[in-house]
Amino acid sequence: MKLRTLVIALLLLIGNVVFAQTRQLKFAHLDRDKGLSQSNVLTILQDRRGFMWFATRDGLNKYDGYQFIVYKNDAEDPASLS
């Protein structure tokens, strides 16, 4: 029984090594030059649709992979961010 368990464990480990793929990670620096409202980011979140949200002291920034849309408080508009 122990030998059978050992063989199964070895096969699982070998299978993971054989079929492992290297992931090519790509990083992009997003800053004020790219449209971010402020370089000091307080919070980052990705929603279920894939949009990245960056909270700064200068507003809420939505990034779609190409450009930023910045949502800020407008004292004249009661429906804007508080």
C-alpha positions as CSV (number, residue, x, y, z in Angstrom):
1,M,0.0,0.0,0.0
2,K,2.8,2.4,0.9
3,L,4.6,1.6,-2.4
4,R,1.4,2.3,-4.4
5,T,1.0,5.7,-2.7
6,L,4.6,6.6,-3.3
7,V,4.4,5.7,-7.0
8,I,1.2,7.8,-7.4
9,A,2.9,10.7,-5.6
10,L,5.9,10.5,-7.8
11,L,3.8,10.3,-11.0
12,L,1.9,13.5,-9.9
13,L,5.2,15.3,-9.2
14,I,6.8,14.3,-12.5
15,G,3.6,15.2,-14.4
16,N,3.7,18.7,-12.9
17,V,7.3,19.2,-13.9
18,V,6.9,17.8,-17.4
19,F,3.9,19.9,-18.3
20,A,5.0,23.1,-16.5
21,Q,5.0,26.2,-18.7
22,T,6.9,29.4,-18.2
23,R,4.7,32.4,-18.1
24,Q,5.9,35.5,-19.9
25,L,4.8,38.3,-17.6
26,K,4.6,41.8,-19.0
27,F,4.7,44.9,-16.8
28,A,3.8,48.4,-17.8
29,H,4.5,51.5,-15.8
30,L,1.3,53.6,-15.5
31,D,2.0,57.1,-14.4
32,R,0.8,60.7,-14.8
33,D,2.2,60.8,-18.3
34,K,-0.2,57.9,-19.3
35,G,-3.2,59.7,-17.8
36,L,-3.2,58.7,-14.1
37,S,-4.5,61.6,-12.1
38,Q,-1.8,61.4,-9.4
39,S,1.3,59.3,-9.0
40,N,0.5,58.4,-5.4
41,V,-1.9,55.4,-5.6
42,L,-3.7,54.4,-2.4
43,T,-5.7,51.4,-3.6
44,I,-5.8,49.1,-6.7
45,L,-8.7,46.8,-7.6
46,Q,-9.6,44.8,-10.7
47,D,-13.3,44.3,-11.3
48,R,-15.0,41.3,-12.8
49,R,-15.0,42.9,-16.3
50,G,-11.2,43.3,-16.2
51,F,-11.1,47.1,-15.6
52,M,-8.3,48.2,-13.2
53,W,-9.4,50.9,-10.7
54,F,-6.8,53.1,-9.0
55,A,-7.8,55.3,-6.0
56,T,-5.7,58.4,-5.5
57,R,-6.2,61.6,-3.5
58,D,-7.0,63.3,-6.7
59,G,-9.8,61.0,-7.8
60,L,-10.8,57.5,-8.9
61,N,-9.1,56.3,-12.1
62,K,-10.5,53.5,-14.3
63,Y,-8.0,51.9,-16.7
64,D,-9.2,49.7,-19.6
65,G,-5.8,48.6,-20.8
66,Y,-5.5,51.6,-23.1
67,Q,-6.4,54.8,-21.3
68,F,-7.6,56.2,-18.0
69,I,-11.0,57.8,-17.2
70,V,-10.7,59.9,-14.1
71,Y,-13.7,60.4,-11.8
72,K,-13.4,63.4,-9.5
73,N,-15.6,65.3,-7.1
74,D,-17.6,68.2,-8.6
75,A,-19.1,70.5,-5.9
76,E,-21.7,71.6,-8.5
77,D,-22.9,68.0,-9.2
78,P,-24.5,66.1,-6.3
79,A,-24.2,62.8,-8.2
80,S,-20.3,63.1,-8.5
81,L,-17.9,61.4,-6.2
82,S,-18.0,62.6,-2.6
